[in-house]
Every structure is written in C-alpha cells, then in structure tokens.
Amino acid sequence: MGTQRIRTNLITESNGCVERWHRTLKSALTSHMDTSNWTNLLPYVL
C-alpha cells in the first residue's frame, strides 16, 4: 500500500487545552435538564 507510520512527541500544552475544552463542553451539555438527548443539544452548545 505504500503507507508509512509516523510518530510524534506528546505536547503537554496541547493536551491541557484539549482537556480544558472537554471540561467546558461537558459542563455546557450537562447544564441542560434533558441530558439523555445530548446529541441534539450539541450543535447549540458548539
């Protein structure tokens, strides 16, 4: 297939930003009363 595997180093600053974004997103989604239907709420939160 001609593919090649490339590995990169972990960047802790980027990981922190992603974790912070996940925490914010989760907080926004769980602040609504009906959390069982979060897939429909996602466009409004983003």
Contact map, one row per residue, 1 for C-alpha under 8 A:
1110000000000000000000000000000000000000000000
1111000000000000000000000000000000000000000000
1111100000000000000000000000000000000000000000
0111110000000000000000000000000000000000000000
0011111000000000000000000000000000000000000000
0001111100000000000000000000000000000000000000
0000111110000000000000000000000000000000000000
0000011111000000000000000000000000000000000000
0000001111100000000000000000000000000000000000
0000000111110000000000000000000000000000000000
0000000011111110000000000000000000000000000000
0000000001111111000000000000000000000000000000
0000000000111111100000000000000000000000000000
0000000000111111110000000000000000000000000000
0000000000111111111000000000000000000000000000
0000000000011111111100000000000000000000000000
0000000000001111111110000000000000000000000000
0000000000000111111111000000000000000000000000
0000000000000011111111100000000000000000000000
0000000000000001111111110000000000000000000000
0000000000000000111111111000000000000000000000
0000000000000000011111111100000000000000000000
0000000000000000001111111110000000000000000000
0000000000000000000111111111000000000000000000
0000000000000000000011111111100000000000000011
0000000000000000000001111111110000000000000000
0000000000000000000000111111111000000000000000
0000000000000000000000011111111100000000000010
0000000000000000000000001111111100100100110010
0000000000000000000000000111111110100000000000
0000000000000000000000000011111110000000000000
0000000000000000000000000001111111100000000000
0000000000000000000000000000011111100000000000
0000000000000000000000000000000111111100000000
0000000000000000000000000000110111111100000000
0000000000000000000000000000000001111100000000
0000000000000000000000000000000001111111100000
0000000000000000000000000000100001111111110000
0000000000000000000000000000000000001111110000
0000000000000000000000000000000000001111111000
0000000000000000000000000000100000001111111110
0000000000000000000000000000100000000111111111
0000000000000000000000000000000000000001111111
0000000000000000000000000000000000000000111111
0000000000000000000000001001100000000000111111
0000000000000000000000001000000000000000011111
